[in-house]
Amino acid sequence: MKIKVDNAFYVEPEGIAGGIALWWSNEVKLSVLHYDRNFIDAKISINGEPEWFGTFIYAPPYSGEKHEFWDSLTALRNDINAKWCIIGDFNVVVCPEEKYGGAPFDHSSAKWYYEFLNHTYLMEIPSKGGSYTWSNQRCDEEAILEKLDRVVSSLEWNFMFPKAISFIDIAIASDHSPIILLTNGVVKNTKKDFKFESIWLMENECSRVIQEEWENKENGPSRGDEITSVE
């Protein structure tokens, strides 16, 4: 897949770990303010709109580095009225419902996340689409699914983009699902496209159901029998 972009900024990985890449088109006025191995902080204006702060993150996965990361992220903004949005891999599960399989829910990591929100007065933008953004790409009892990627923003940023929504899209060639932020929302379609959820692959009956439906549809669907959407 090729992506046409006009500008780029990179934070190189350390060995085989980390690294962040940021691309943007000429329609976006962007200047990088701060960066380190876990984030890129920028001032942004889209199509001549008022400026706001955007921080793109890859939080450290190791417990010993998390506290320092949250402190450095908190120190980026002193003004609680700043128009600020953070998007990326927070590497934290914030509640038991955002985790399936694997080790028990880690309350200490969630505590750091909520303390960060309290200090910065940021709030999470609810996401649509799937429930999880990361998978260990295994099946049955070995499967682990977690929501690690998210979007948080300030009240002033929300006033600027009152229709903003985020989507968890389908993972392709990665163990992470992309998270998409649309600042001006979307126009609802009268007809929804069918989307296959990767979590269905963990069901033992998945292969059999697909095979049976494929065989049933060899002669084409009957009237009113076409699947158009799954809620």
C-alpha positions as YAML, in Angstrom:
chain: A
units: angstrom
residues:
- id: 1
  name: MET
  ca: [0.00, 0.00, 0.00]
- id: 2
  name: LYS
  ca: [1.34, 3.45, -0.96]
- id: 3
  name: ILE
  ca: [0.52, 6.60, 1.01]
- id: 4
  name: LYS
  ca: [0.99, 9.98, -0.66]
- id: 5
  name: VAL
  ca: [2.42, 12.47, 1.83]
- id: 6
  name: ASP
  ca: [4.26, 15.76, 1.49]
- id: 7
  name: ASN
  ca: [6.09, 15.95, 4.81]
- id: 8
  name: ALA
  ca: [7.54, 13.57, 7.37]
- id: 9
  name: PHE
  ca: [9.25, 13.53, 10.78]
- id: 10
  name: TYR
  ca: [10.86, 10.48, 12.36]
- id: 11
  name: VAL
  ca: [12.06, 9.42, 15.79]
- id: 12
  name: GLU
  ca: [14.51, 6.59, 15.19]
- id: 13
  name: PRO
  ca: [14.10, 3.34, 17.16]
- id: 14
  name: GLU
  ca: [16.61, 2.22, 19.75]
- id: 15
  name: GLY
  ca: [17.77, -1.14, 18.43]
- id: 16
  name: ILE
  ca: [14.60, -2.98, 17.41]
- id: 17
  name: ALA
  ca: [12.35, -1.18, 19.91]
- id: 18
  name: GLY
  ca: [10.31, 2.00, 19.63]
- id: 19
  name: GLY
  ca: [10.45, 4.54, 16.85]
- id: 20
  name: ILE
  ca: [7.70, 6.94, 15.73]
- id: 21
  name: ALA
  ca: [6.88, 8.23, 12.26]
- id: 22
  name: LEU
  ca: [4.67, 11.25, 11.56]
- id: 23
  name: TRP
  ca: [3.47, 12.16, 8.05]
- id: 24
  name: TRP
  ca: [1.27, 15.05, 6.95]
- id: 25
  name: SER
  ca: [0.09, 16.74, 3.75]
- id: 26
  name: ASN
  ca: [0.57, 20.35, 2.70]
- id: 27
  name: GLU
  ca: [-3.03, 21.05, 3.74]
- id: 28
  name: VAL
  ca: [-1.81, 20.72, 7.31]
- id: 29
  name: LYS
  ca: [0.43, 23.37, 8.85]
- id: 30
  name: LEU
  ca: [2.51, 21.50, 11.43]
- id: 31
  name: SER
  ca: [5.58, 22.39, 13.46]
- id: 32
  name: VAL
  ca: [7.28, 19.91, 15.80]
- id: 33
  name: LEU
  ca: [7.76, 21.39, 19.28]
- id: 34
  name: HIS
  ca: [9.15, 18.51, 21.34]
- id: 35
  name: TYR
  ca: [10.00, 14.87, 20.81]
- id: 36
  name: ASP
  ca: [11.71, 11.91, 22.42]
- id: 37
  name: ARG
  ca: [11.65, 8.16, 21.86]
- id: 38
  name: ASN
  ca: [8.03, 7.92, 23.08]
- id: 39
  name: PHE
  ca: [6.24, 10.92, 21.56]
- id: 40
  name: ILE
  ca: [6.16, 13.70, 18.99]
- id: 41
  name: ASP
  ca: [4.51, 16.92, 20.17]
- id: 42
  name: ALA
  ca: [3.40, 19.43, 17.53]
- id: 43
  name: LYS
  ca: [1.41, 22.58, 16.86]
- id: 44
  name: ILE
  ca: [-1.17, 21.99, 14.12]
- id: 45
  name: SER
  ca: [-3.52, 23.96, 11.89]
- id: 46
  name: ILE
  ca: [-5.68, 22.29, 9.21]
- id: 47
  name: ASN
  ca: [-6.89, 24.28, 6.22]
- id: 48
  name: GLY
  ca: [-6.29, 27.61, 7.96]
- id: 49
  name: GLU
  ca: [-8.29, 26.72, 11.09]
- id: 50
  name: PRO
  ca: [-7.08, 27.89, 14.54]
- id: 51
  name: GLU
  ca: [-3.98, 26.14, 15.87]
- id: 52
  name: TRP
  ca: [-4.04, 23.32, 18.40]
- id: 53
  name: PHE
  ca: [-1.54, 20.97, 20.02]
- id: 54
  name: GLY
  ca: [-1.31, 17.36, 18.86]
- id: 55
  name: THR
  ca: [0.84, 14.74, 20.59]
- id: 56
  name: PHE
  ca: [1.46, 11.38, 18.92]
- id: 57
  name: ILE
  ca: [2.65, 8.71, 21.31]
- id: 58
  name: TYR
  ca: [4.09, 5.25, 21.68]
- id: 59
  name: ALA
  ca: [4.11, 4.69, 25.44]
- id: 60
  name: PRO
  ca: [6.77, 2.39, 26.90]
- id: 61
  name: PRO
  ca: [5.58, -1.19, 27.48]
- id: 62
  name: TYR
  ca: [7.81, -1.71, 30.54]
- id: 63
  name: SER
  ca: [6.50, -0.92, 34.02]
- id: 64
  name: GLY
  ca: [9.78, 0.66, 35.16]
- id: 65
  name: GLU
  ca: [9.56, 3.32, 32.42]
- id: 66
  name: LYS
  ca: [5.86, 4.17, 32.61]
- id: 67
  name: HIS
  ca: [5.97, 6.63, 35.54]
- id: 68
  name: GLU
  ca: [8.68, 8.75, 33.89]
- id: 69
  name: PHE
  ca: [6.73, 8.73, 30.63]
- id: 70
  name: TRP
  ca: [3.52, 10.02, 32.23]
- id: 71
  name: ASP
  ca: [5.47, 12.74, 34.04]
- id: 72
  name: SER
  ca: [7.14, 13.91, 30.81]
- id: 73
  name: LEU
  ca: [3.80, 13.93, 29.01]
- id: 74
  name: THR
  ca: [2.16, 15.93, 31.81]
- id: 75
  name: ALA
  ca: [4.98, 18.51, 31.68]
- id: 76
  name: LEU
  ca: [4.27, 19.33, 28.00]
- id: 77
  name: ARG
  ca: [1.33, 21.63, 28.82]
- id: 78
  name: ASN
  ca: [0.98, 24.00, 31.76]
- id: 79
  name: ASP
  ca: [-2.16, 25.69, 30.45]
- id: 80
  name: ILE
  ca: [-5.29, 23.66, 31.26]
- id: 81
  name: ASN
  ca: [-7.17, 25.73, 28.67]
- id: 82
  name: ALA
  ca: [-4.91, 24.63, 25.82]
- id: 83
  name: LYS
  ca: [-6.46, 22.99, 22.77]
- id: 84
  name: TRP
  ca: [-4.70, 19.64, 23.12]
- id: 85
  name: CYS
  ca: [-5.27, 16.19, 21.66]
- id: 86
  name: ILE
  ca: [-3.19, 13.02, 22.22]
- id: 87
  name: ILE
  ca: [-3.48, 9.96, 19.99]
- id: 88
  name: GLY
  ca: [-1.58, 6.70, 19.77]
- id: 89
  name: ASP
  ca: [-0.50, 3.61, 21.67]
- id: 90
  name: PHE
  ca: [-0.87, 4.32, 25.40]
- id: 91
  name: ASN
  ca: [0.24, 0.76, 26.24]
- id: 92
  name: VAL
  ca: [-2.23, 0.58, 29.09]
- id: 93
  name: VAL
  ca: [-5.50, -1.26, 29.67]
- id: 94
  name: VAL
  ca: [-7.64, 1.06, 31.77]
- id: 95
  name: CYS
  ca: [-10.38, -1.35, 32.86]
- id: 96
  name: PRO
  ca: [-10.95, -5.14, 32.93]
- id: 97
  name: GLU
  ca: [-13.49, -4.90, 30.08]
- id: 98
  name: GLU
  ca: [-10.69, -3.75, 27.72]
- id: 99
  name: LYS
  ca: [-8.82, -7.03, 28.10]
- id: 100
  name: TYR
  ca: [-9.39, -10.63, 27.00]
- id: 101
  name: GLY
  ca: [-7.05, -13.44, 28.07]
- id: 102
  name: GLY
  ca: [-3.46, -13.28, 29.31]
- id: 103
  name: ALA
  ca: [-2.24, -11.91, 32.65]
- id: 104
  name: PRO
  ca: [-4.70, -10.34, 35.12]
- id: 105
  name: PHE
  ca: [-5.71, -6.69, 34.77]
- id: 106
  name: ASP
  ca: [-2.92, -4.36, 36.02]
- id: 107
  name: HIS
  ca: [-4.46, -1.80, 38.37]
- id: 108
  name: SER
  ca: [-1.20, 0.16, 38.86]
- id: 109
  name: SER
  ca: [-0.84, 1.00, 35.14]
- id: 110
  name: ALA
  ca: [-4.47, 2.12, 35.01]
- id: 111
  name: LYS
  ca: [-3.90, 4.29, 38.10]
- id: 112
  name: TRP
  ca: [-1.07, 6.17, 36.37]
- id: 113
  name: TYR
  ca: [-3.31, 6.76, 33.34]
- id: 114
  name: TYR
  ca: [-6.16, 8.20, 35.40]
- id: 115
  name: GLU
  ca: [-3.77, 10.35, 37.43]
- id: 116
  name: PHE
  ca: [-2.47, 11.76, 34.16]
- id: 117
  name: LEU
  ca: [-6.02, 12.64, 33.03]
- id: 118
  name: ASN
  ca: [-6.72, 14.28, 36.39]
- id: 119
  name: HIS
  ca: [-3.56, 16.43, 36.22]
- id: 120
  name: THR
  ca: [-4.09, 17.51, 32.61]
- id: 121
  name: TYR
  ca: [-7.91, 17.77, 32.61]
- id: 122
  name: LEU
  ca: [-8.05, 15.60, 29.49]
- id: 123
  name: MET
  ca: [-10.83, 13.17, 28.65]
- id: 124
  name: GLU
  ca: [-11.02, 10.16, 26.37]
- id: 125
  name: ILE
  ca: [-12.90, 10.34, 23.08]
- id: 126
  name: PRO
  ca: [-15.03, 7.17, 22.86]
- id: 127
  name: SER
  ca: [-14.11, 4.97, 19.91]
- id: 128
  name: LYS
  ca: [-16.38, 3.14, 17.49]
- id: 129
  name: GLY
  ca: [-15.65, -0.10, 15.69]
- id: 130
  name: GLY
  ca: [-13.92, -2.96, 17.48]
- id: 131
  name: SER
  ca: [-13.47, -3.38, 21.21]
- id: 132
  name: TYR
  ca: [-9.72, -4.08, 21.11]
- id: 133
  name: THR
  ca: [-6.75, -2.55, 19.28]
- id: 134
  name: TRP
  ca: [-4.02, -5.15, 19.92]
- id: 135
  name: SER
  ca: [-3.85, -8.91, 19.56]
- id: 136
  name: ASN
  ca: [-1.12, -11.48, 20.13]
- id: 137
  name: GLN
  ca: [-2.48, -13.11, 16.93]
- id: 138
  name: ARG
  ca: [-3.13, -16.46, 18.56]
- id: 139
  name: CYS
  ca: [-6.32, -18.46, 18.86]
- id: 140
  name: ASP
  ca: [-8.44, -20.21, 21.46]
- id: 141
  name: GLU
  ca: [-6.96, -20.36, 25.01]
- id: 142
  name: GLU
  ca: [-3.74, -18.59, 23.94]
- id: 143
  name: ALA
  ca: [-5.51, -15.54, 22.50]
- id: 144
  name: ILE
  ca: [-4.93, -12.16, 24.16]
- id: 145
  name: LEU
  ca: [-6.83, -9.04, 23.09]
- id: 146
  name: GLU
  ca: [-6.41, -5.58, 24.61]
- id: 147
  name: LYS
  ca: [-7.38, -1.98, 23.95]
- id: 148
  name: LEU
  ca: [-4.07, -0.10, 24.05]
- id: 149
  name: ASP
  ca: [-4.64, 2.66, 21.48]
- id: 150
  name: ARG
  ca: [-6.91, 5.61, 22.20]
- id: 151
  name: VAL
  ca: [-7.52, 9.36, 21.80]
- id: 152
  name: VAL
  ca: [-7.74, 11.87, 24.67]
- id: 153
  name: SER
  ca: [-8.37, 15.60, 24.41]
- id: 154
  name: SER
  ca: [-8.98, 18.76, 26.39]
- id: 155
  name: LEU
  ca: [-12.32, 20.48, 26.83]
- id: 156
  name: GLU
  ca: [-11.12, 23.41, 24.69]
- id: 157
  name: TRP
  ca: [-10.15, 21.00, 21.88]
- id: 158
  name: ASN
  ca: [-13.59, 19.37, 22.13]
- id: 159
  name: PHE
  ca: [-15.25, 22.79, 21.82]
- id: 160
  name: MET
  ca: [-13.20, 23.36, 18.66]
- id: 161
  name: PHE
  ca: [-14.13, 19.97, 17.18]
- id: 162
  name: PRO
  ca: [-17.53, 19.07, 18.70]
- id: 163
  name: LYS
  ca: [-18.22, 16.38, 16.07]
- id: 164
  name: ALA
  ca: [-14.87, 14.58, 16.47]
- id: 165
  name: ILE
  ca: [-15.05, 10.79, 16.59]
- id: 166
  name: SER
  ca: [-12.48, 8.00, 16.58]
- id: 167
  name: PHE
  ca: [-12.66, 4.61, 14.86]
- id: 168
  name: ILE
  ca: [-10.85, 1.36, 15.50]
- id: 169
  name: ASP
  ca: [-10.22, -0.06, 12.04]
- id: 170
  name: ILE
  ca: [-9.25, -3.58, 10.90]
- id: 171
  name: ALA
  ca: [-5.65, -4.65, 11.55]
- id: 172
  name: ILE
  ca: [-3.69, -5.41, 8.38]
- id: 173
  name: ALA
  ca: [-0.14, -6.81, 8.54]
- id: 174
  name: SER
  ca: [0.20, -5.65, 12.16]
- id: 175
  name: ASP
  ca: [-0.73, -6.79, 15.66]
- id: 176
  name: HIS
  ca: [-2.29, -3.34, 16.21]
- id: 177
  name: SER
  ca: [-5.51, -2.04, 14.70]
- id: 178
  name: PRO
  ca: [-5.21, 1.52, 13.36]
- id: 179
  name: ILE
  ca: [-7.12, 4.15, 15.28]
- id: 180
  name: ILE
  ca: [-8.57, 6.90, 13.06]
- id: 181
  name: LEU
  ca: [-9.53, 10.34, 14.36]
- id: 182
  name: LEU
  ca: [-12.00, 12.35, 12.28]
- id: 183
  name: THR
  ca: [-12.09, 15.89, 13.65]
- id: 184
  name: ASN
  ca: [-15.27, 16.89, 11.81]
- id: 185
  name: GLY
  ca: [-17.15, 13.61, 12.08]
- id: 186
  name: VAL
  ca: [-18.63, 11.72, 9.16]
- id: 187
  name: VAL
  ca: [-21.77, 11.78, 7.05]
- id: 188
  name: LYS
  ca: [-23.92, 8.76, 7.83]
- id: 189
  name: ASN
  ca: [-24.46, 6.40, 4.90]
- id: 190
  name: THR
  ca: [-27.92, 5.11, 4.19]
- id: 191
  name: LYS
  ca: [-26.39, 1.69, 3.51]
- id: 192
  name: LYS
  ca: [-23.64, 0.24, 5.70]
- id: 193
  name: ASP
  ca: [-20.97, -2.00, 4.24]
- id: 194
  name: PHE
  ca: [-20.43, -5.44, 5.70]
- id: 195
  name: LYS
  ca: [-17.25, -5.63, 7.79]
- id: 196
  name: PHE
  ca: [-15.61, -8.83, 8.94]
- id: 197
  name: GLU
  ca: [-14.42, -8.67, 12.57]
- id: 198
  name: SER
  ca: [-11.08, -10.41, 13.17]
- id: 199
  name: ILE
  ca: [-12.26, -11.54, 16.62]
- id: 200
  name: TRP
  ca: [-14.70, -13.93, 14.88]
- id: 201
  name: LEU
  ca: [-11.69, -16.05, 13.85]
- id: 202
  name: MET
  ca: [-11.31, -17.13, 17.47]
- id: 203
  name: GLU
  ca: [-14.69, -18.87, 17.39]
- id: 204
  name: ASN
  ca: [-14.46, -22.62, 16.80]
- id: 205
  name: GLU
  ca: [-17.51, -22.52, 14.52]
- id: 206
  name: CYS
  ca: [-16.20, -19.70, 12.32]
- id: 207
  name: SER
  ca: [-14.69, -21.88, 9.55]
- id: 208
  name: ARG
  ca: [-17.75, -24.13, 9.37]
- id: 209
  name: VAL
  ca: [-20.19, -21.21, 9.15]
- id: 210
  name: ILE
  ca: [-18.19, -19.51, 6.39]
- id: 211
  name: GLN
  ca: [-17.95, -22.76, 4.41]
- id: 212
  name: GLU
  ca: [-21.68, -23.44, 4.68]
- id: 213
  name: GLU
  ca: [-22.61, -19.88, 3.67]
- id: 214
  name: TRP
  ca: [-20.18, -19.99, 0.76]
- id: 215
  name: GLU
  ca: [-21.76, -23.21, -0.53]
- id: 216
  name: ASN
  ca: [-25.28, -21.84, -0.05]
- id: 217
  name: LYS
  ca: [-24.48, -18.74, -2.07]
- id: 218
  name: GLU
  ca: [-22.87, -20.51, -5.05]
- id: 219
  name: ASN
  ca: [-26.02, -19.91, -7.07]
- id: 220
  name: GLY
  ca: [-26.35, -16.31, -5.87]
- id: 221
  name: PRO
  ca: [-28.38, -14.88, -2.99]
- id: 222
  name: SER
  ca: [-32.14, -14.91, -3.12]
- id: 223
  name: ARG
  ca: [-34.11, -11.67, -2.96]
- id: 224
  name: GLY
  ca: [-33.80, -10.00, 0.42]
- id: 225
  name: ASP
  ca: [-31.08, -12.45, 1.47]
- id: 226
  name: GLU
  ca: [-28.02, -10.20, 1.01]
- id: 227
  name: ILE
  ca: [-26.10, -9.26, 4.15]
- id: 228
  name: THR
  ca: [-25.46, -5.51, 4.18]
- id: 229
  name: SER
  ca: [-24.31, -4.80, 7.72]
- id: 230
  name: VAL
  ca: [-23.43, -6.26, 11.08]
- id: 231
  name: GLU
  ca: [-23.98, -4.28, 14.26]
...
